[in-house]
Amino acid sequence: MQTHGRAHAPTAPFLDPRTGEWCFDASPLLRAYEADPFLLRLMGGFKGRAHLLGDVLDEVRGPAGGTIQIVGWCAREELILDEDRTLYAELRRRWNSKPGRDRGEAASIVAARRHGWILVIDERIGFQAALDLGVRVTRTTNLLVSTVRAGWWSADDAWAAYGRLLEFHRTQGSRPRLGPSLWNGRDEFVQLCGVPSLDPTA
């Protein structure tokens, strides 16, 4: 996905993970796996309400891919309608996507738009494209906080998981690309998690 310039990244809501049907791009699933056991928390909490596009499943490989293949927590989806396939191709053309790239992002956006699913996506251009198409969308870090507010686990456990994600990328010499920073240190994270409200999913 090629970008031109660095426009301000739009903010994401803290959506209630206990309601609605959800769709995940590949990057949030990978980041959640690195933030062990965040992915397992998501798989348990979203069981029966999660939708993964075939292109996303193809992109998540290795141990993370083996984990998300566990039967029963999500439904595998494909783009069937010609209208959706046309929009999928248009998004990839607009992004100047190289062959084989950005398939999961494009497919997830189109499917979420078609079915009214909430989409979790971190990549800035894809996030904005989803917003432009009227998709209800959030990011991995927002969802991390939302799951604490919803009582799925404690702020301390979530912070420890976030630390494991950062440590993984430190040892790899990479950056996790999680979007705009929401906190500066543990105290701000815990304070953010302590806010009692969540944004509605509809």
LOVORO-274582 format. One record per residue (C-alpha): residue number from 1; residue in one letter; x, y, z. Coordinates in steps of 0.25 Angstrom, whole numbers, plus 5000, padded with zeros to 4 digits. Layout:
<nodes>
+-----+------+------+------+------+
! seq ! type !   c1 !   c2 !   c3 !
+-----+------+------+------+------+
! NUM !    A !    X !    Y !    Z !
...
+-----+------+------+------+------+
</nodes>
This chain:
<nodes>
+-----+------+------+------+------+
! seq ! type !   c1 !   c2 !   c3 !
+-----+------+------+------+------+
!   1 !    M ! 5000 ! 5000 ! 5000 !
!   2 !    Q ! 5006 ! 5013 ! 4995 !
!   3 !    T ! 5004 ! 5026 ! 5002 !
!   4 !    H ! 5006 ! 5040 ! 4999 !
!   5 !    G ! 5008 ! 5050 ! 5010 !
!   6 !    R ! 5005 ! 5048 ! 5025 !
!   7 !    A ! 4991 ! 5053 ! 5027 !
!   8 !    H ! 4986 ! 5053 ! 5042 !
!   9 !    A ! 4982 ! 5040 ! 5046 !
!  10 !    P ! 4967 ! 5039 ! 5050 !
!  11 !    T ! 4964 ! 5036 ! 5064 !
!  12 !    A ! 4957 ! 5022 ! 5068 !
!  13 !    P ! 4946 ! 5020 ! 5078 !
!  14 !    F ! 4946 ! 5011 ! 5090 !
!  15 !    L ! 4935 ! 5001 ! 5085 !
!  16 !    D ! 4928 ! 4991 ! 5094 !
!  17 !    P ! 4933 ! 4978 ! 5090 !
!  18 !    R ! 4922 ! 4970 ! 5097 !
!  19 !    T ! 4912 ! 4974 ! 5086 !
!  20 !    G ! 4911 ! 4973 ! 5071 !
!  21 !    E ! 4917 ! 4965 ! 5060 !
!  22 !    W ! 4932 ! 4968 ! 5058 !
!  23 !    C ! 4942 ! 4967 ! 5046 !
!  24 !    F ! 4957 ! 4966 ! 5048 !
!  25 !    D ! 4968 ! 4970 ! 5038 !
!  26 !    A ! 4981 ! 4962 ! 5039 !
!  27 !    S ! 4990 ! 4972 ! 5046 !
!  28 !    P ! 4981 ! 4973 ! 5059 !
!  29 !    L ! 4981 ! 4958 ! 5060 !
!  30 !    L ! 4996 ! 4957 ! 5059 !
!  31 !    R ! 4998 ! 4969 ! 5069 !
!  32 !    A ! 4988 ! 4962 ! 5078 !
!  33 !    Y ! 4996 ! 4949 ! 5077 !
!  34 !    E ! 5009 ! 4956 ! 5080 !
!  35 !    A ! 5002 ! 4962 ! 5093 !
!  36 !    D ! 5000 ! 4949 ! 5098 !
!  37 !    P ! 4989 ! 4945 ! 5103 !
!  38 !    F ! 4981 ! 4956 ! 5097 !
!  39 !    L ! 4978 ! 4948 ! 5084 !
!  40 !    L ! 4972 ! 4937 ! 5093 !
!  41 !    R ! 4964 ! 4947 ! 5101 !
!  42 !    L ! 4958 ! 4952 ! 5087 !
!  43 !    M ! 4955 ! 4938 ! 5083 !
!  44 !    G ! 4948 ! 4935 ! 5095 !
!  45 !    G ! 4940 ! 4948 ! 5096 !
!  46 !    F ! 4936 ! 4949 ! 5081 !
!  47 !    K ! 4933 ! 4934 ! 5080 !
!  48 !    G ! 4922 ! 4933 ! 5070 !
!  49 !    R ! 4922 ! 4948 ! 5066 !
!  50 !    A ! 4935 ! 4949 ! 5059 !
!  51 !    H ! 4937 ! 4948 ! 5044 !
!  52 !    L ! 4950 ! 4947 ! 5036 !
!  53 !    L ! 4952 ! 4948 ! 5021 !
!  54 !    G ! 4959 ! 4937 ! 5014 !
!  55 !    D ! 4970 ! 4947 ! 5010 !
!  56 !    V ! 4972 ! 4950 ! 5024 !
!  57 !    L ! 4974 ! 4936 ! 5028 !
!  58 !    D ! 4984 ! 4934 ! 5017 !
!  59 !    E ! 4992 ! 4946 ! 5022 !
!  60 !    V ! 4993 ! 4941 ! 5037 !
!  61 !    R ! 5003 ! 4930 ! 5037 !
!  62 !    G ! 5012 ! 4923 ! 5046 !
!  63 !    P ! 5008 ! 4920 ! 5061 !
!  64 !    A ! 4998 ! 4932 ! 5060 !
!  65 !    G ! 4991 ! 4926 ! 5048 !
!  66 !    G ! 4990 ! 4912 ! 5055 !
!  67 !    T ! 4983 ! 4919 ! 5067 !
!  68 !    I ! 4973 ! 4926 ! 5059 !
!  69 !    Q ! 4969 ! 4914 ! 5051 !
!  70 !    I ! 4963 ! 4908 ! 5064 !
!  71 !    V ! 4949 ! 4904 ! 5060 !
!  72 !    G ! 4937 ! 4910 ! 5066 !
!  73 !    W ! 4941 ! 4925 ! 5070 !
!  74 !    C ! 4940 ! 4931 ! 5056 !
!  75 !    A ! 4933 ! 4929 ! 5042 !
!  76 !    R ! 4942 ! 4929 ! 5030 !
!  77 !    E ! 4936 ! 4939 ! 5019 !
!  78 !    E ! 4938 ! 4942 ! 5005 !
!  79 !    L ! 4934 ! 4953 ! 4995 !
!  80 !    I ! 4923 ! 4947 ! 4986 !
!  81 !    L ! 4915 ! 4959 ! 4980 !
!  82 !    D ! 4921 ! 4965 ! 4967 !
!  83 !    E ! 4918 ! 4979 ! 4974 !
!  84 !    D ! 4927 ! 4975 ! 4985 !
!  85 !    R ! 4938 ! 4969 ! 4977 !
!  86 !    T ! 4938 ! 4982 ! 4968 !
!  87 !    L ! 4940 ! 4991 ! 4981 !
!  88 !    Y ! 4951 ! 4982 ! 4986 !
!  89 !    A ! 4958 ! 4983 ! 4973 !
!  90 !    E ! 4956 ! 4998 ! 4973 !
!  91 !    L ! 4962 ! 5000 ! 4987 !
!  92 !    R ! 4974 ! 4992 ! 4983 !
!  93 !    R ! 4976 ! 5000 ! 4970 !
!  94 !    R ! 4974 ! 5013 ! 4978 !
!  95 !    W ! 4985 ! 5009 ! 4988 !
!  96 !    N ! 4994 ! 5005 ! 4977 !
!  97 !    S ! 4995 ! 4991 ! 4983 !
!  98 !    K ! 5006 ! 4982 ! 4979 !
!  99 !    P ! 5002 ! 4968 ! 4974 !
! 100 !    G ! 4997 ! 4960 ! 4986 !
! 101 !    R ! 4998 ! 4972 ! 4996 !
! 102 !    D ! 4986 ! 4978 ! 5003 !
! 103 !    R ! 4976 ! 4967 ! 5000 !
! 104 !    G ! 4972 ! 4965 ! 5015 !
! 105 !    E ! 4970 ! 4980 ! 5017 !
! 106 !    A ! 4962 ! 4982 ! 5005 !
! 107 !    A ! 4953 ! 4970 ! 5006 !
! 108 !    S ! 4951 ! 4973 ! 5021 !
! 109 !    I ! 4946 ! 4987 ! 5018 !
! 110 !    V ! 4937 ! 4982 ! 5007 !
! 111 !    A ! 4931 ! 4971 ! 5015 !
! 112 !    A ! 4929 ! 4980 ! 5028 !
! 113 !    R ! 4922 ! 4990 ! 5019 !
! 114 !    R ! 4913 ! 4980 ! 5013 !
! 115 !    H ! 4909 ! 4973 ! 5026 !
! 116 !    G ! 4909 ! 4984 ! 5036 !
! 117 !    W ! 4921 ! 4978 ! 5044 !
! 118 !    I ! 4930 ! 4986 ! 5053 !
! 119 !    L ! 4944 ! 4986 ! 5047 !
! 120 !    V ! 4957 ! 4985 ! 5054 !
! 121 !    I ! 4969 ! 4990 ! 5046 !
! 122 !    D ! 4981 ! 4998 ! 5049 !
! 123 !    E ! 4987 ! 5002 ! 5036 !
! 124 !    R ! 4985 ! 5017 ! 5034 !
! 125 !    I ! 4980 ! 5017 ! 5019 !
! 126 !    G ! 4971 ! 5005 ! 5021 !
! 127 !    F ! 4965 ! 5011 ! 5034 !
! 128 !    Q ! 4962 ! 5024 ! 5026 !
! 129 !    A ! 4956 ! 5017 ! 5015 !
! 130 !    A ! 4947 ! 5009 ! 5024 !
! 131 !    L ! 4942 ! 5022 ! 5030 !
! 132 !    D ! 4940 ! 5028 ! 5017 !
! 133 !    L ! 4931 ! 5016 ! 5013 !
! 134 !    G ! 4923 ! 5018 ! 5026 !
! 135 !    V ! 4929 ! 5005 ! 5033 !
! 136 !    R ! 4929 ! 5005 ! 5048 !
! 137 !    V ! 4944 ! 5004 ! 5051 !
! 138 !    T ! 4954 ! 5003 ! 5063 !
! 139 !    R ! 4968 ! 5000 ! 5065 !
! 140 !    T ! 4976 ! 4989 ! 5073 !
! 141 !    T ! 4980 ! 4998 ! 5084 !
! 142 !    N ! 4966 ! 5004 ! 5086 !
! 143 !    L ! 4961 ! 4990 ! 5087 !
! 144 !    L ! 4971 ! 4986 ! 5097 !
! 145 !    V ! 4966 ! 4997 ! 5106 !
! 146 !    S ! 4951 ! 4993 ! 5103 !
! 147 !    T ! 4953 ! 4979 ! 5107 !
! 148 !    V ! 4958 ! 4984 ! 5121 !
! 149 !    R ! 4946 ! 4993 ! 5122 !
! 150 !    A ! 4937 ! 4982 ! 5118 !
! 151 !    G ! 4943 ! 4973 ! 5130 !
! 152 !    W ! 4950 ! 4963 ! 5121 !
! 153 !    W ! 4963 ! 4964 ! 5129 !
! 154 !    S ! 4970 ! 4974 ! 5138 !
! 155 !    A ! 4978 ! 4986 ! 5134 !
! 156 !    D ! 4990 ! 4980 ! 5140 !
! 157 !    D ! 4989 ! 4968 ! 5131 !
! 158 !    A ! 4986 ! 4976 ! 5119 !
! 159 !    W ! 4998 ! 4985 ! 5121 !
! 160 !    A ! 5007 ! 4973 ! 5123 !
! 161 !    A ! 5002 ! 4967 ! 5110 !
! 162 !    Y ! 5005 ! 4980 ! 5103 !
! 163 !    G ! 5019 ! 4980 ! 5109 !
! 164 !    R ! 5021 ! 4966 ! 5102 !
! 165 !    L ! 5016 ! 4972 ! 5089 !
! 166 !    L ! 5027 ! 4983 ! 5090 !
! 167 !    E ! 5037 ! 4974 ! 5094 !
! 168 !    F ! 5035 ! 4965 ! 5082 !
! 169 !    H ! 5037 ! 4976 ! 5073 !
! 170 !    R ! 5049 ! 4982 ! 5080 !
! 171 !    T ! 5056 ! 4968 ! 5079 !
! 172 !    Q ! 5052 ! 4968 ! 5064 !
! 173 !    G ! 5056 ! 4982 ! 5062 !
! 174 !    S ! 5043 ! 4986 ! 5056 !
! 175 !    R ! 5031 ! 4995 ! 5060 !
! 176 !    P ! 5017 ! 4990 ! 5062 !
! 177 !    R ! 5010 ! 5001 ! 5055 !
! 178 !    L ! 4998 ! 5002 ! 5064 !
! 179 !    G ! 4993 ! 5016 ! 5060 !
! 180 !    P ! 4993 ! 5029 ! 5069 !
! 181 !    S ! 4998 ! 5027 ! 5083 !
! 182 !    L ! 4987 ! 5027 ! 5093 !
! 183 !    W ! 4996 ! 5027 ! 5106 !
! 184 !    N ! 5010 ! 5030 ! 5111 !
! 185 !    G ! 5013 ! 5020 ! 5121 !
! 186 !    R ! 5006 ! 5010 ! 5130 !
! 187 !    D ! 4999 ! 5021 ! 5139 !
! 188 !    E ! 4992 ! 5027 ! 5127 !
! 189 !    F ! 4988 ! 5013 ! 5122 !
! 190 !    V ! 4982 ! 5009 ! 5135 !
! 191 !    Q ! 4975 ! 5022 ! 5136 !
! 192 !    L ! 4969 ! 5021 ! 5122 !
! 193 !    C ! 4965 ! 5007 ! 5125 !
! 194 !    G ! 4958 ! 5012 ! 5138 !
! 195 !    V ! 4948 ! 5021 ! 5130 !
! 196 !    P ! 4935 ! 5014 ! 5132 !
! 197 !    S ! 4928 ! 5017 ! 5119 !
! 198 !    L ! 4929 ! 5010 ! 5105 !
! 199 !    D ! 4925 ! 5015 ! 5092 !
! 200 !    P ! 4912 ! 5009 ! 5086 !
! 201 !    T ! 4914 ! 4999 ! 5074 !
! 202 !    A ! 4902 ! 5003 ! 5067 !
+-----+------+------+------+------+
</nodes>
